[in-house]
Amino acid sequence: MRITVSVDDKDIKEVMRLTGEDSKSAAVSAAVGQYLRHKKIEHIQQMVREGKVNYTTTNDEIEAMWND
């Protein structure tokens, strides 16, 4: 999907450096992907803290949780 956003030059250069991407578009895409992954990890951690995780869960079942 194409979008137009305004990002401070200093911030986009930092995002490019941290993601290792050479283009602004690729850096933003990588950053969004990393953000989503981080939020999913936080969600699973919360489920563990709340005792909602069944430790007999298989790897396939855990991976399926990522899509929820």
Backbone as JSON Lines, residues from 0, in Angstrom:
{"i":0,"aa":"M","n":[0.85,-1.17,0.0],"ca":[0.0,0.0,0.0],"c":[0.91,1.24,0.0]}
{"i":1,"aa":"R","n":[0.55,2.2,-0.77],"ca":[1.28,3.46,-0.8],"c":[0.6,4.46,0.11]}
{"i":2,"aa":"I","n":[1.43,5.18,0.89],"ca":[0.93,6.26,1.72],"c":[1.94,7.4,1.69]}
{"i":3,"aa":"T","n":[1.5,8.56,2.07],"ca":[2.39,9.7,2.19],"c":[2.42,10.12,3.64]}
{"i":4,"aa":"V","n":[3.62,10.21,4.2],"ca":[3.77,10.64,5.59],"c":[4.89,11.66,5.68]}
{"i":5,"aa":"S","n":[4.81,12.48,6.7],"ca":[5.88,13.44,6.98],"c":[6.68,12.92,8.17]}
{"i":6,"aa":"V","n":[7.97,12.73,7.95],"ca":[8.86,12.25,9.0],"c":[10.07,13.17,9.02]}
{"i":7,"aa":"D","n":[10.46,13.55,10.22],"ca":[11.63,14.4,10.39],"c":[12.86,13.73,9.75]}
{"i":8,"aa":"D","n":[13.66,14.52,9.03],"ca":[14.84,13.96,8.33],"c":[15.76,13.22,9.28]}
{"i":9,"aa":"K","n":[15.98,13.78,10.46],"ca":[16.87,13.15,11.44],"c":[16.3,11.79,11.86]}
{"i":10,"aa":"D","n":[14.99,11.74,12.06],"ca":[14.36,10.48,12.48],"c":[14.43,9.42,11.4]}
{"i":11,"aa":"I","n":[14.16,9.78,10.15],"ca":[14.19,8.78,9.08],"c":[15.61,8.27,8.86]}
{"i":12,"aa":"K","n":[16.61,9.13,9.01],"ca":[18.0,8.68,8.9],"c":[18.34,7.69,10.01]}
{"i":13,"aa":"E","n":[17.81,7.96,11.21],"ca":[18.03,7.04,12.33],"c":[17.34,5.71,12.08]}
{"i":14,"aa":"V","n":[16.13,5.75,11.55],"ca":[15.4,4.52,11.22],"c":[16.17,3.74,10.16]}
{"i":15,"aa":"M","n":[16.69,4.42,9.16],"ca":[17.48,3.75,8.12],"c":[18.73,3.11,8.72]}
{"i":16,"aa":"R","n":[19.37,3.81,9.63],"ca":[20.57,3.27,10.26],"c":[20.22,2.03,11.1]}
{"i":17,"aa":"L","n":[19.17,2.13,11.9],"ca":[18.81,1.04,12.79],"c":[18.29,-0.2,12.05]}
{"i":18,"aa":"T","n":[17.59,0.01,10.94],"ca":[17.06,-1.13,10.18],"c":[18.08,-1.68,9.19]}
{"i":19,"aa":"G","n":[19.09,-0.87,8.87],"ca":[20.08,-1.31,7.89],"c":[19.6,-1.17,6.46]}
{"i":20,"aa":"E","n":[18.48,-0.48,6.27],"ca":[17.92,-0.31,4.93],"c":[18.52,0.92,4.26]}
{"i":21,"aa":"D","n":[18.64,0.86,2.92],"ca":[19.23,1.96,2.15],"c":[18.2,2.97,1.67]}
{"i":22,"aa":"S","n":[16.94,2.58,1.6],"ca":[15.93,3.5,1.12],"c":[14.97,3.86,2.25]}
{"i":23,"aa":"K","n":[14.36,5.02,2.13],"ca":[13.4,5.46,3.14],"c":[12.21,4.52,3.2]}
{"i":24,"aa":"S","n":[11.7,4.15,2.05],"ca":[10.53,3.29,1.99],"c":[10.8,1.94,2.66]}
{"i":25,"aa":"A","n":[11.92,1.34,2.33],"ca":[12.27,0.04,2.91],"c":[12.49,0.17,4.42]}
{"i":26,"aa":"A","n":[13.09,1.26,4.85],"ca":[13.32,1.48,6.27],"c":[12.02,1.62,7.04]}
{"i":27,"aa":"V","n":[11.09,2.39,6.49],"ca":[9.79,2.55,7.15],"c":[9.04,1.23,7.19]}
{"i":28,"aa":"S","n":[9.07,0.49,6.1],"ca":[8.41,-0.81,6.04],"c":[9.02,-1.76,7.08]}
{"i":29,"aa":"A","n":[10.34,-1.79,7.17],"ca":[11.0,-2.65,8.16],"c":[10.66,-2.22,9.58]}
{"i":30,"aa":"A","n":[10.62,-0.92,9.81],"ca":[10.3,-0.41,11.15],"c":[8.88,-0.78,11.55]}
{"i":31,"aa":"V","n":[7.95,-0.68,10.62],"ca":[6.56,-1.05,10.91],"c":[6.49,-2.55,11.23]}
{"i":32,"aa":"G","n":[7.17,-3.35,10.44],"ca":[7.19,-4.79,10.7],"c":[7.78,-5.12,12.06]}
{"i":33,"aa":"Q","n":[8.86,-4.45,12.42],"ca":[9.48,-4.68,13.72],"c":[8.57,-4.23,14.85]}
{"i":34,"aa":"Y","n":[7.88,-3.12,14.66],"ca":[6.95,-2.63,15.67],"c":[5.83,-3.65,15.9]}
{"i":35,"aa":"L","n":[5.26,-4.16,14.81],"ca":[4.19,-5.15,14.93],"c":[4.67,-6.41,15.64]}
{"i":36,"aa":"R","n":[5.86,-6.86,15.29],"ca":[6.43,-8.04,15.95],"c":[6.59,-7.79,17.45]}
{"i":37,"aa":"H","n":[7.09,-6.63,17.8],"ca":[7.27,-6.25,19.21],"c":[5.93,-6.26,19.95]}
{"i":38,"aa":"K","n":[4.9,-5.71,19.35],"ca":[3.58,-5.67,19.98],"c":[3.02,-7.09,20.16]}
{"i":39,"aa":"K","n":[3.25,-7.97,19.2],"ca":[2.79,-9.35,19.33],"c":[3.52,-10.05,20.47]}
{"i":40,"aa":"I","n":[4.81,-9.79,20.59],"ca":[5.58,-10.37,21.7],"c":[5.04,-9.86,23.03]}
{"i":41,"aa":"E","n":[4.76,-8.57,23.12],"ca":[4.18,-8.0,24.33],"c":[2.85,-8.69,24.67]}
{"i":42,"aa":"H","n":[2.04,-8.95,23.65],"ca":[0.75,-9.61,23.86],"c":[0.94,-11.01,24.44]}
{"i":43,"aa":"I","n":[1.88,-11.77,23.9],"ca":[2.13,-13.11,24.4],"c":[2.67,-13.05,25.83]}
{"i":44,"aa":"Q","n":[3.55,-12.09,26.1],"ca":[4.06,-11.93,27.46],"c":[2.93,-11.62,28.44]}
{"i":45,"aa":"Q","n":[2.0,-10.78,28.03],"ca":[0.85,-10.46,28.86],"c":[0.01,-11.7,29.12]}
{"i":46,"aa":"M","n":[-0.18,-12.51,28.09],"ca":[-0.95,-13.74,28.25],"c":[-0.26,-14.67,29.25]}
{"i":47,"aa":"V","n":[1.07,-14.74,29.21],"ca":[1.82,-15.57,30.15],"c":[1.63,-15.04,31.57]}
{"i":48,"aa":"R","n":[1.75,-13.72,31.73],"ca":[1.58,-13.12,33.06],"c":[0.19,-13.38,33.63]}
{"i":49,"aa":"E","n":[-0.81,-13.41,32.77],"ca":[-2.19,-13.62,33.19],"c":[-2.54,-15.1,33.31]}
{"i":50,"aa":"G","n":[-1.59,-15.98,33.04],"ca":[-1.82,-17.41,33.14],"c":[-2.69,-17.97,32.03]}
{"i":51,"aa":"K","n":[-2.75,-17.27,30.92],"ca":[-3.59,-17.71,29.8],"c":[-2.85,-18.57,28.79]}
{"i":52,"aa":"V","n":[-1.58,-18.86,29.06],"ca":[-0.78,-19.66,28.13],"c":[-0.72,-21.08,28.63]}
{"i":53,"aa":"N","n":[-1.05,-22.01,27.76],"ca":[-0.97,-23.43,28.06],"c":[0.42,-23.89,27.65]}
{"i":54,"aa":"Y","n":[1.23,-24.3,28.61],"ca":[2.6,-24.65,28.31],"c":[2.76,-25.94,27.54]}
{"i":55,"aa":"T","n":[1.67,-26.64,27.29],"ca":[1.74,-27.83,26.44],"c":[1.49,-27.45,24.98]}
{"i":56,"aa":"T","n":[1.42,-26.15,24.72],"ca":[1.17,-25.66,23.37],"c":[2.33,-26.04,22.46]}
{"i":57,"aa":"T","n":[2.0,-26.48,21.24],"ca":[3.03,-26.84,20.26],"c":[3.55,-25.59,19.56]}
{"i":58,"aa":"N","n":[4.66,-25.71,18.91],"ca":[5.23,-24.61,18.14],"c":[4.25,-24.12,17.08]}
{"i":59,"aa":"D","n":[3.57,-25.06,16.41],"ca":[2.6,-24.67,15.39],"c":[1.47,-23.83,15.99]}
{"i":60,"aa":"E","n":[1.02,-24.22,17.17],"ca":[-0.05,-23.47,17.83],"c":[0.44,-22.08,18.25]}
{"i":61,"aa":"I","n":[1.67,-22.0,18.73],"ca":[2.23,-20.7,19.11],"c":[2.34,-19.81,17.88]}
{"i":62,"aa":"E","n":[2.82,-20.34,16.77],"ca":[2.94,-19.56,15.55],"c":[1.58,-19.1,15.06]}
{"i":63,"aa":"A","n":[0.54,-19.92,15.26],"ca":[-0.82,-19.53,14.85],"c":[-1.29,-18.32,15.66]}
{"i":64,"aa":"M","n":[-0.84,-18.18,16.9],"ca":[-1.2,-17.04,17.73],"c":[-0.73,-15.73,17.12]}
{"i":65,"aa":"W","n":[0.36,-15.79,16.38],"ca":[0.92,-14.57,15.78],"c":[-0.04,-13.97,14.77]}
{"i":66,"aa":"N","n":[-0.9,-14.78,14.21],"ca":[-1.84,-14.31,13.19],"c":[-3.13,-13.75,13.78]}
{"i":67,"aa":"D","n":[-3.31,-13.89,15.08],"ca":[-4.53,-13.38,15.74],"c":[-4.44,-11.9,16.04]}
